């Protein structure tokens, strides 16, 4: 029996052997376990990642006292595979509930929320609806569900109906952004008495700490990558494609390179390096300007430390108002000013509050020219203030405190 005597079932469709599970699920659950809640973790694992990392993750979770039941993620055939995963998750959740009598089921959106809603309706289990994205709209706006296809129209309608039901029947809501909170509070099915917490994606402030990287280490890395001491480094962190507008970023970088001959573009990206080179070539960016590097998580802060600025452009749309890019907190934790676009979650608000970068309002040549001119003019940013913003807004400890608060609101 734990200090609270409460059993929590956390359901994730993301695997714990995936990077997201290790950075944005396990640390929260460890904090909640330490606070006295007994965490039972149900996840869907991709076979390749599971085979590679299962030992490390299991050891980590067992050390924390977290009970983990990994299931195999089913990829094919489309649609049918998702139905199979729902059935597997329901069966596993039922077994866990029978053995431990779950007090609260905590789910992420989409498939896990279907299971959480089912447990709420079938057994009256308290249900925390962790709305980390506007799921159905995200799938449509991201191009994954084409509602011109009758099948995907039916799927979209089904998930929208279930999302509405989950908001009506849940016992508490978590969302990532204040922008999402504002929208959720306008939904007719939302009860104003429902506990609601805004908890953005957190950053590992110990790992992403510029004070831990020495001058000699940074200079050695510059030499290794062919970056000169006078070069102005514009970095991009993460995968490309999907929501990230590579062509628009390249258009802006071309404008910047034309004004700033010393600019170098550092892409810290795990794959698709040829696609990055091709995108740069389409916009007339010389290949000598590119530095492409694949890096493990522990190497990323060293590479980021070479940045004068970092950049990312994300498709601004309805569903992205619920988005909290993990990389934003990591970039801020390194004290690096960001060049990014408006219309995505709370990013613009955070950048303006902490004077942490430059916001581009529109994807136009005029907007790019203006932002590039600010960069060339040497607009001054305070790295310490930017890191302070990350500490206030993106710290893991703050996130765990907020989760504990909403658990207490629901469970007493």
C-alpha positions in Angstrom: 0.0 0.0 0.0 1.3 3.4 -0.9 1.2 6.6 1.2 -2.0 7.7 -0.5 -3.5 4.3 -0.9 -4.5 5.2 -4.4 -3.9 3.1 -7.5 -3.4 5.0 -10.8 -3.6 3.5 -14.2 -1.8 5.6 -16.8 -2.5 4.6 -20.4 -0.3 5.7 -23.3 -0.4 4.8 -27.0 3.2 6.0 -27.2 5.8 3.5 -26.2 8.0 3.9 -23.1 10.9 2.7 -25.3 10.3 5.6 -27.7 12.1 8.9 -27.0 8.8 10.6 -26.2 7.9 8.1 -23.5 11.3 8.5 -21.9 11.2 12.3 -21.9 7.6 13.2 -21.5 5.9 10.3 -19.7 8.3 8.4 -17.3 9.6 11.5 -15.5 6.1 12.6 -14.6 5.1 9.2 -13.4 8.3 8.9 -11.3 7.3 12.1 -9.6 3.8 10.9 -8.9 5.0 7.6 -7.6 7.4 9.5 -5.2 4.4 11.5 -4.1 2.7 8.3 -2.9 0.6 7.2 -5.8 1.0 3.6 -7.0 1.4 3.9 -10.8 0.4 1.1 -13.1 1.6 1.9 -16.6 0.0 0.4 -19.8 1.7 1.3 -23.1 1.9 0.1 -26.7 5.4 -0.6 -27.7 6.8 -0.7 -31.3 8.7 -4.0 -31.7 12.0 -2.6 -32.9 12.3 0.1 -30.1 11.1 -2.4 -27.5 13.7 -5.0 -28.5 16.4 -2.4 -28.2 15.4 -0.5 -25.0 13.1 -2.8 -23.0 15.8 -3.8 -20.5 16.8 -0.2 -19.7 13.3 1.0 -19.4 12.1 -1.9 -17.3 15.0 -1.5 -14.9 14.2 2.3 -14.7 10.5 1.7 -13.9 11.1 -1.2 -11.5 13.6 1.0 -9.6 10.9 3.7 -9.3 8.3 1.1 -8.1 6.1 1.6 -11.2 4.2 -1.5 -12.4 4.6 -1.7 -16.2 2.5 -3.7 -18.6 3.9 -3.3 -22.2 1.7 -4.4 -25.1 2.7 -4.7 -28.8 1.7 -1.8 -31.0 -0.1 -3.0 -34.1 0.8 -1.1 -37.2 -1.1 -2.8 -40.0 -3.6 -3.0 -41.6 -4.8 0.6 -41.1 -7.9 1.1 -39.0 -8.2 -2.6 -38.2 -4.9 -2.4 -36.4 -6.2 0.4 -34.2 -9.3 -1.5 -33.3 -7.2 -4.5 -32.3 -5.1 -2.2 -30.1 -8.2 -0.8 -28.4 -9.4 -4.4 -27.7 -6.0 -5.3 -26.3 -5.8 -2.2 -24.1 -9.3 -2.7 -22.7 -8.6 -6.4 -21.9 -5.3 -5.4 -20.1 -7.0 -2.5 -18.3 -9.7 -4.8 -17.1 -7.2 -7.3 -15.7 -5.2 -4.5 -13.9 -8.4 -3.1 -12.4 -9.5 -6.5 -11.2 -6.2 -7.1 -9.5 -5.5 -3.6 -8.0 -8.9 -1.8 -8.0 -7.9 1.3 -9.9 -8.9 4.6 -8.3 -8.1 6.9 -11.3 -7.4 6.2 -14.9 -5.2 8.9 -16.5 -5.1 8.9 -20.3 -3.6 10.8 -23.2 -6.0 11.6 -26.2 -7.1 9.3 -29.0 -7.1 5.6 -28.4 -6.1 5.7 -24.6 -9.0 8.2 -23.9 -11.4 5.6 -25.4 -10.3 3.1 -22.8 -10.4 5.7 -20.0 -13.9 6.7 -20.9 -14.9 3.0 -21.1 -13.6 2.4 -17.6 -15.4 5.5 -16.3 -18.7 4.3 -17.7 -18.3 0.6 -16.8 -16.9 0.8 -13.3 -17.1 4.5 -12.3 -13.3 4.8 -12.1 -12.3 8.4 -11.8 -11.0 9.7 -15.2 -8.3 12.3 -15.8 -8.5 13.4 -19.5 -5.0 14.6 -20.4 -5.8 16.5 -23.6 -2.3 16.9 -25.0 -3.6 17.7 -28.4 -7.0 18.2 -30.1 -6.6 14.7 -31.4 -9.2 14.3 -34.2 -8.6 17.8 -35.7 -4.9 17.2 -35.4 -5.1 14.0 -37.5 -7.1 15.9 -40.2 -5.0 19.1 -40.3 -1.8 17.0 -40.2 -2.9 15.2 -43.4 -3.2 11.7 -41.7 -7.0 11.5 -42.1 -8.4 12.7 -45.4 -12.1 13.4 -44.6 -12.8 13.4 -48.4 -12.5 9.6 -48.0 -15.8 8.4 -46.5 -14.1 5.9 -44.2 -11.9 8.7 -42.6 -14.9 11.0 -42.4 -16.6 8.3 -40.3 -13.5 7.9 -38.1 -13.2 11.6 -37.6 -16.8 11.9 -36.6 -16.5 9.0 -34.2 -13.5 10.5 -32.4 -15.0 14.0 -32.3 -18.1 12.4 -30.6 -16.0 10.5 -28.2 -13.8 13.5 -27.4 -17.0 15.5 -26.6 -18.2 12.6 -24.3 -14.8 12.4 -22.6 -15.0 16.2 -21.7 -18.6 15.7 -20.4 -17.8 12.7 -18.3 -14.3 13.2 -17.1 -13.3 14.1 -13.5 -10.5 16.5 -14.5 -8.6 17.8 -17.5 -5.0 18.6 -18.3 -4.0 20.5 -21.3 -0.6 21.8 -22.5 -1.4 25.4 -23.2 -3.3 28.4 -22.0 -4.6 28.8 -25.6 -6.1 25.3 -25.4 -7.6 26.1 -22.0 -9.4 29.1 -23.4 -10.8 27.0 -26.2 -11.8 24.1 -23.9 -13.7 26.5 -21.6 -15.9 27.5 -24.5 -17.0 24.0 -25.3 -20.7 23.5 -24.4 -19.9 20.0 -22.8 -17.3 21.5 -20.4 -18.4 21.9 -16.8 -16.8 25.0 -15.3 -16.5 23.1 -12.0 -14.2 20.5 -13.6 -10.6 20.7 -12.2 -8.4 21.9 -15.1 -4.6 22.3 -15.1 -2.3 23.7 -17.8 0.9 21.7 -17.8 3.2 22.3 -20.8 5.8 19.7 -22.0 8.7 20.0 -19.6 12.4 20.2 -20.3 15.3 18.5 -18.5 16.9 21.6 -17.0 19.8 19.6 -15.7 20.7 18.1 -19.0 20.0 21.3 -21.0 22.3 23.6 -18.9 24.8 25.8 -20.7 26.9 26.2 -17.6 27.9 22.5 -17.8 29.6 23.0 -21.2 33.1 24.4 -21.1 34.7 26.8 -23.6 37.3 24.2 -24.6 34.6 21.6 -25.2 32.6 24.1 -27.4 35.6 25.1 -29.4 36.6 21.5 -30.0 33.0 20.8 -31.3 33.2 23.9 -33.6 36.4 22.6 -35.1 35.0 19.1 -35.6 32.0 20.6 -37.4 33.9 23.2 -39.4 32.2 26.1 -37.7 34.4 29.2 -37.5 34.6 31.4 -34.4 33.0 34.3 -36.4 30.2 32.2 -37.8 26.6 33.0 -36.7 25.0 29.6 -36.1 21.2 29.2 -36.7 20.2 25.8 -35.4 17.2 23.6 -36.0 16.5 20.8 -33.5 14.5 17.6 -34.3 12.9 15.7 -37.1 11.8 17.5 -40.2 8.5 17.2 -42.1 5.0 16.8 -40.7 4.0 19.9 -38.8 7.4 21.5 -39.3 7.4 23.8 -42.4 10.7 23.1 -43.9 10.2 25.1 -47.1 9.2 28.2 -45.1 12.2 27.8 -42.8 14.5 27.5 -45.8 12.9 30.6 -47.4 13.7 32.5 -44.2 17.2 31.1 -43.9 17.9 32.1 -47.5 16.8 35.7 -46.7 19.1 35.6 -43.6 22.1 34.1 -45.4 21.8 36.8 -48.1 22.1 39.5 -45.4 24.6 37.7 -43.2 27.4 35.9 -45.1 28.7 34.5 -41.8 25.5 32.5 -41.2 25.8 28.7 -40.8 22.7 26.5 -40.6 23.1 23.6 -38.0 20.5 20.9 -38.3 20.5 18.6 -35.3 18.3 16.0 -36.9 18.1 12.2 -36.6 17.4 11.4 -40.2 16.4 12.7 -43.7 19.6 14.7 -44.2 19.3 14.3 -48.0 15.9 15.9 -47.8 17.4 18.9 -45.8 20.1 19.3 -48.5 17.5 19.2 -51.3 15.2 21.7 -49.5 18.2 24.1 -49.1 19.1 23.7 -52.7 15.6 24.5 -53.9 15.9 27.9 -52.2 19.4 28.6 -53.4 21.2 28.0 -50.1 24.8 27.0 -50.7 25.6 23.5 -49.4 28.6 25.0 -47.6 26.2 26.8 -45.3 24.8 23.5 -44.0 26.0 21.5 -41.0 24.0 18.3 -40.5 24.4 16.2 -37.4 22.7 13.2 -35.9 23.0 13.1 -32.2 21.9 11.2 -29.1 19.9 13.0 -26.5 23.0 13.6 -24.2 24.9 15.2 -27.2 22.1 17.6 -28.1 22.9 20.3 -25.4 26.5 20.5 -26.6 25.4 21.0 -30.2 22.8 23.5 -29.2 25.3 25.5 -27.3 26.9 26.5 -30.6 23.8 28.4 -31.6 23.4 32.2 -31.9 19.7 31.6 -32.6 17.5 28.6 -33.1 14.6 28.4 -35.5 11.4 26.3 -36.0 8.3 27.1 -38.0 5.2 25.0 -37.2 1.9 24.9 -39.2 -0.4 27.4 -37.5 -3.9 25.8 -37.3 -6.7 25.1 -34.9 -5.3 21.9 -33.4 -1.8 23.4 -33.0 -3.2 25.8 -30.4 -3.1 22.8 -28.1 0.6 22.1 -28.8 3.6 22.7 -26.5 6.8 21.9 -28.5 9.2 20.1 -26.3 12.1 21.6 -28.2 11.0 25.1 -27.1 11.7 24.5 -23.5 15.0 22.8 -24.3 16.2 25.7 -26.5 15.2 28.3 -23.8 16.9 26.2 -21.1 20.1 26.7 -23.1 19.5 30.5 -23.1 19.2 30.6 -26.9 16.8 33.1 -28.5 14.3 31.6 -30.9 13.0 32.7 -34.3 9.5 31.2 -34.8 6.0 31.8 -36.0 2.8 32.8 -34.2 -0.3 30.7 -33.9 1.1 27.7 -32.1 0.1 27.1 -28.5 1.6 29.5 -26.0 4.9 29.9 -27.9 4.4 33.6 -28.9 3.2 34.5 -25.4 6.3 32.8 -23.8 8.7 34.4 -26.3 7.3 37.9 -25.6 7.1 37.5 -21.8 10.7 36.5 -21.4 12.1 38.4 -24.4 13.2 35.1 -25.7 13.3 35.6 -29.5 11.7 37.0 -32.6 8.1 36.2 -33.7 7.2 36.0 -37.4 3.5 36.9 -37.8 3.1 35.8 -41.5 5.0 33.7 -43.9 5.8 36.5 -46.3 9.0 38.0 -47.8 8.3 41.2 -45.9 8.1 39.4 -42.6 11.3 37.4 -43.3 13.1 40.6 -44.3 12.1 42.3 -41.1 13.1 39.3 -38.9 16.4 38.9 -40.8 17.2 42.6 -40.4 16.6 42.4 -36.6 19.0 39.5 -36.5 21.7 41.2 -38.6 21.4 44.4 -36.5 22.4 42.3 -33.5 19.2 42.5 -31.4 20.4 41.8 -27.8 18.9 39.0 -25.8 19.7 38.1 -22.2 20.6 34.3 -22.0 20.1 34.3 -18.3 16.6 35.7 -18.6 15.7 33.2 -21.3 16.8 30.3 -19.1 14.9 31.8 -16.2 11.8 31.7 -18.4 12.4 28.0 -19.1 12.8 27.4 -15.3 9.5 29.1 -14.6 7.5 27.7 -17.4 9.0 24.3 -18.5 10.5 22.8 -15.3 9.7 19.2 -14.6 9.2 19.9 -10.8 6.6 22.5 -11.6 4.8 20.0 -13.9 4.8 17.3 -11.3 3.4 19.7 -8.6 0.5 20.6 -10.9 -0.2 16.9 -11.6 -0.3 16.2 -7.8 -2.7 19.2 -7.4 -5.2 17.8 -9.9 -4.8 14.3 -8.6 -5.7 15.7 -5.1 -8.6 17.6 -6.6 -10.1 14.5 -8.1 -9.2 11.9 -5.4 -9.0 14.0 -2.2 
